[in-house]
Amino acid sequence: MPSTETAAARARSYDDIAVTREDCVSIIECNPSHIRFLPRKMLDNGLAVLALRLGARPEEIPAI
């Protein structure tokens, strides 16, 4: 069973680190479904379209 500290670390989002738009694009290109973990302030229609084109499911795209 994982420790509480390890479980808490896995529950974090990208809000815990400095993220630029270029970082967001790279994250989406590597794993489109990770758009749901990106800071809401960084999301826009362009990133949502990119994630969808690369295979993210519509329900994984947060409301903008």
Chimera marker file (.cmm) of the C-alpha trace (Angstrom):
<marker_set name="trace">
<marker id="1" x="0.000" y="0.000" z="0.000" r="1" g="1" b="0" radius="0.5"/>
<marker id="2" x="1.447" y="3.435" z="-0.938" r="1" g="1" b="0" radius="0.5"/>
<marker id="3" x="2.319" y="5.891" z="1.772" r="1" g="1" b="0" radius="0.5"/>
<marker id="4" x="0.108" y="8.915" z="2.317" r="1" g="1" b="0" radius="0.5"/>
<marker id="5" x="2.867" y="11.215" z="1.062" r="1" g="1" b="0" radius="0.5"/>
<marker id="6" x="3.193" y="9.266" z="-2.193" r="1" g="1" b="0" radius="0.5"/>
<marker id="7" x="-0.585" y="9.177" z="-2.698" r="1" g="1" b="0" radius="0.5"/>
<marker id="8" x="-0.797" y="12.933" z="-2.071" r="1" g="1" b="0" radius="0.5"/>
<marker id="9" x="1.965" y="13.579" z="-4.607" r="1" g="1" b="0" radius="0.5"/>
<marker id="10" x="0.067" y="11.633" z="-7.257" r="1" g="1" b="0" radius="0.5"/>
<marker id="11" x="-3.101" y="13.637" z="-6.557" r="1" g="1" b="0" radius="0.5"/>
<marker id="12" x="-1.419" y="16.937" z="-7.476" r="1" g="1" b="0" radius="0.5"/>
<marker id="13" x="-1.950" y="18.724" z="-10.716" r="1" g="1" b="0" radius="0.5"/>
<marker id="14" x="0.324" y="20.909" z="-12.790" r="1" g="1" b="0" radius="0.5"/>
<marker id="15" x="-0.902" y="23.842" z="-10.641" r="1" g="1" b="0" radius="0.5"/>
<marker id="16" x="1.967" y="23.016" z="-8.270" r="1" g="1" b="0" radius="0.5"/>
<marker id="17" x="4.642" y="23.945" z="-10.815" r="1" g="1" b="0" radius="0.5"/>
<marker id="18" x="5.320" y="26.912" z="-13.062" r="1" g="1" b="0" radius="0.5"/>
<marker id="19" x="3.768" y="26.193" z="-16.447" r="1" g="1" b="0" radius="0.5"/>
<marker id="20" x="4.033" y="28.228" z="-19.652" r="1" g="1" b="0" radius="0.5"/>
<marker id="21" x="1.918" y="27.810" z="-22.756" r="1" g="1" b="0" radius="0.5"/>
<marker id="22" x="4.808" y="25.947" z="-24.395" r="1" g="1" b="0" radius="0.5"/>
<marker id="23" x="4.876" y="23.579" z="-21.406" r="1" g="1" b="0" radius="0.5"/>
<marker id="24" x="1.139" y="22.985" z="-21.821" r="1" g="1" b="0" radius="0.5"/>
<marker id="25" x="1.561" y="22.180" z="-25.516" r="1" g="1" b="0" radius="0.5"/>
<marker id="26" x="4.388" y="19.750" z="-24.713" r="1" g="1" b="0" radius="0.5"/>
<marker id="27" x="2.343" y="18.051" z="-21.989" r="1" g="1" b="0" radius="0.5"/>
<marker id="28" x="-0.636" y="17.658" z="-24.331" r="1" g="1" b="0" radius="0.5"/>
<marker id="29" x="1.574" y="16.363" z="-27.152" r="1" g="1" b="0" radius="0.5"/>
<marker id="30" x="3.014" y="13.709" z="-24.829" r="1" g="1" b="0" radius="0.5"/>
<marker id="31" x="-0.304" y="12.726" z="-23.263" r="1" g="1" b="0" radius="0.5"/>
<marker id="32" x="-3.440" y="14.500" z="-24.538" r="1" g="1" b="0" radius="0.5"/>
<marker id="33" x="-5.589" y="13.305" z="-21.633" r="1" g="1" b="0" radius="0.5"/>
<marker id="34" x="-3.383" y="15.262" z="-19.199" r="1" g="1" b="0" radius="0.5"/>
<marker id="35" x="-5.150" y="18.443" z="-20.307" r="1" g="1" b="0" radius="0.5"/>
<marker id="36" x="-7.448" y="17.841" z="-17.355" r="1" g="1" b="0" radius="0.5"/>
<marker id="37" x="-4.504" y="18.406" z="-14.964" r="1" g="1" b="0" radius="0.5"/>
<marker id="38" x="-3.345" y="21.713" z="-16.455" r="1" g="1" b="0" radius="0.5"/>
<marker id="39" x="-4.076" y="25.004" z="-14.677" r="1" g="1" b="0" radius="0.5"/>
<marker id="40" x="-7.435" y="26.386" z="-15.836" r="1" g="1" b="0" radius="0.5"/>
<marker id="41" x="-5.891" y="29.823" z="-16.419" r="1" g="1" b="0" radius="0.5"/>
<marker id="42" x="-3.644" y="28.305" z="-19.110" r="1" g="1" b="0" radius="0.5"/>
<marker id="43" x="-6.411" y="26.570" z="-21.062" r="1" g="1" b="0" radius="0.5"/>
<marker id="44" x="-7.909" y="27.972" z="-24.234" r="1" g="1" b="0" radius="0.5"/>
<marker id="45" x="-9.715" y="26.690" z="-27.308" r="1" g="1" b="0" radius="0.5"/>
<marker id="46" x="-6.433" y="26.070" z="-29.138" r="1" g="1" b="0" radius="0.5"/>
<marker id="47" x="-5.169" y="23.692" z="-26.455" r="1" g="1" b="0" radius="0.5"/>
<marker id="48" x="-8.545" y="21.949" z="-26.289" r="1" g="1" b="0" radius="0.5"/>
<marker id="49" x="-8.569" y="21.399" z="-30.065" r="1" g="1" b="0" radius="0.5"/>
<marker id="50" x="-4.977" y="20.131" z="-29.957" r="1" g="1" b="0" radius="0.5"/>
<marker id="51" x="-5.832" y="17.643" z="-27.216" r="1" g="1" b="0" radius="0.5"/>
<marker id="52" x="-8.895" y="16.400" z="-29.117" r="1" g="1" b="0" radius="0.5"/>
<marker id="53" x="-6.929" y="15.994" z="-32.353" r="1" g="1" b="0" radius="0.5"/>
<marker id="54" x="-4.276" y="14.003" z="-30.513" r="1" g="1" b="0" radius="0.5"/>
<marker id="55" x="-6.783" y="11.624" z="-28.942" r="1" g="1" b="0" radius="0.5"/>
<marker id="56" x="-8.164" y="13.110" z="-25.738" r="1" g="1" b="0" radius="0.5"/>
<marker id="57" x="-11.791" y="12.226" z="-25.110" r="1" g="1" b="0" radius="0.5"/>
<marker id="58" x="-14.256" y="15.146" z="-24.980" r="1" g="1" b="0" radius="0.5"/>
<marker id="59" x="-15.104" y="14.424" z="-21.333" r="1" g="1" b="0" radius="0.5"/>
<marker id="60" x="-11.430" y="14.893" z="-20.419" r="1" g="1" b="0" radius="0.5"/>
<marker id="61" x="-11.457" y="18.495" z="-21.658" r="1" g="1" b="0" radius="0.5"/>
<marker id="62" x="-12.315" y="20.866" z="-18.799" r="1" g="1" b="0" radius="0.5"/>
<marker id="63" x="-14.855" y="23.624" z="-19.362" r="1" g="1" b="0" radius="0.5"/>
<marker id="64" x="-13.087" y="26.789" z="-20.453" r="1" g="1" b="0" radius="0.5"/>
<link id1="1" id2="2" r="1" g="1" b="0" radius="0.2"/>
<link id1="2" id2="3" r="1" g="1" b="0" radius="0.2"/>
<link id1="3" id2="4" r="1" g="1" b="0" radius="0.2"/>
<link id1="4" id2="5" r="1" g="1" b="0" radius="0.2"/>
<link id1="5" id2="6" r="1" g="1" b="0" radius="0.2"/>
<link id1="6" id2="7" r="1" g="1" b="0" radius="0.2"/>
<link id1="7" id2="8" r="1" g="1" b="0" radius="0.2"/>
<link id1="8" id2="9" r="1" g="1" b="0" radius="0.2"/>
<link id1="9" id2="10" r="1" g="1" b="0" radius="0.2"/>
<link id1="10" id2="11" r="1" g="1" b="0" radius="0.2"/>
<link id1="11" id2="12" r="1" g="1" b="0" radius="0.2"/>
<link id1="12" id2="13" r="1" g="1" b="0" radius="0.2"/>
<link id1="13" id2="14" r="1" g="1" b="0" radius="0.2"/>
<link id1="14" id2="15" r="1" g="1" b="0" radius="0.2"/>
<link id1="15" id2="16" r="1" g="1" b="0" radius="0.2"/>
<link id1="16" id2="17" r="1" g="1" b="0" radius="0.2"/>
<link id1="17" id2="18" r="1" g="1" b="0" radius="0.2"/>
<link id1="18" id2="19" r="1" g="1" b="0" radius="0.2"/>
<link id1="19" id2="20" r="1" g="1" b="0" radius="0.2"/>
<link id1="20" id2="21" r="1" g="1" b="0" radius="0.2"/>
<link id1="21" id2="22" r="1" g="1" b="0" radius="0.2"/>
<link id1="22" id2="23" r="1" g="1" b="0" radius="0.2"/>
<link id1="23" id2="24" r="1" g="1" b="0" radius="0.2"/>
<link id1="24" id2="25" r="1" g="1" b="0" radius="0.2"/>
<link id1="25" id2="26" r="1" g="1" b="0" radius="0.2"/>
<link id1="26" id2="27" r="1" g="1" b="0" radius="0.2"/>
<link id1="27" id2="28" r="1" g="1" b="0" radius="0.2"/>
<link id1="28" id2="29" r="1" g="1" b="0" radius="0.2"/>
<link id1="29" id2="30" r="1" g="1" b="0" radius="0.2"/>
<link id1="30" id2="31" r="1" g="1" b="0" radius="0.2"/>
<link id1="31" id2="32" r="1" g="1" b="0" radius="0.2"/>
<link id1="32" id2="33" r="1" g="1" b="0" radius="0.2"/>
<link id1="33" id2="34" r="1" g="1" b="0" radius="0.2"/>
<link id1="34" id2="35" r="1" g="1" b="0" radius="0.2"/>
<link id1="35" id2="36" r="1" g="1" b="0" radius="0.2"/>
<link id1="36" id2="37" r="1" g="1" b="0" radius="0.2"/>
<link id1="37" id2="38" r="1" g="1" b="0" radius="0.2"/>
<link id1="38" id2="39" r="1" g="1" b="0" radius="0.2"/>
<link id1="39" id2="40" r="1" g="1" b="0" radius="0.2"/>
<link id1="40" id2="41" r="1" g="1" b="0" radius="0.2"/>
<link id1="41" id2="42" r="1" g="1" b="0" radius="0.2"/>
<link id1="42" id2="43" r="1" g="1" b="0" radius="0.2"/>
<link id1="43" id2="44" r="1" g="1" b="0" radius="0.2"/>
<link id1="44" id2="45" r="1" g="1" b="0" radius="0.2"/>
<link id1="45" id2="46" r="1" g="1" b="0" radius="0.2"/>
<link id1="46" id2="47" r="1" g="1" b="0" radius="0.2"/>
<link id1="47" id2="48" r="1" g="1" b="0" radius="0.2"/>
<link id1="48" id2="49" r="1" g="1" b="0" radius="0.2"/>
<link id1="49" id2="50" r="1" g="1" b="0" radius="0.2"/>
<link id1="50" id2="51" r="1" g="1" b="0" radius="0.2"/>
<link id1="51" id2="52" r="1" g="1" b="0" radius="0.2"/>
<link id1="52" id2="53" r="1" g="1" b="0" radius="0.2"/>
<link id1="53" id2="54" r="1" g="1" b="0" radius="0.2"/>
<link id1="54" id2="55" r="1" g="1" b="0" radius="0.2"/>
<link id1="55" id2="56" r="1" g="1" b="0" radius="0.2"/>
<link id1="56" id2="57" r="1" g="1" b="0" radius="0.2"/>
<link id1="57" id2="58" r="1" g="1" b="0" radius="0.2"/>
<link id1="58" id2="59" r="1" g="1" b="0" radius="0.2"/>
<link id1="59" id2="60" r="1" g="1" b="0" radius="0.2"/>
<link id1="60" id2="61" r="1" g="1" b="0" radius="0.2"/>
<link id1="61" id2="62" r="1" g="1" b="0" radius="0.2"/>
<link id1="62" id2="63" r="1" g="1" b="0" radius="0.2"/>
<link id1="63" id2="64" r="1" g="1" b="0" radius="0.2"/>
</marker_set>
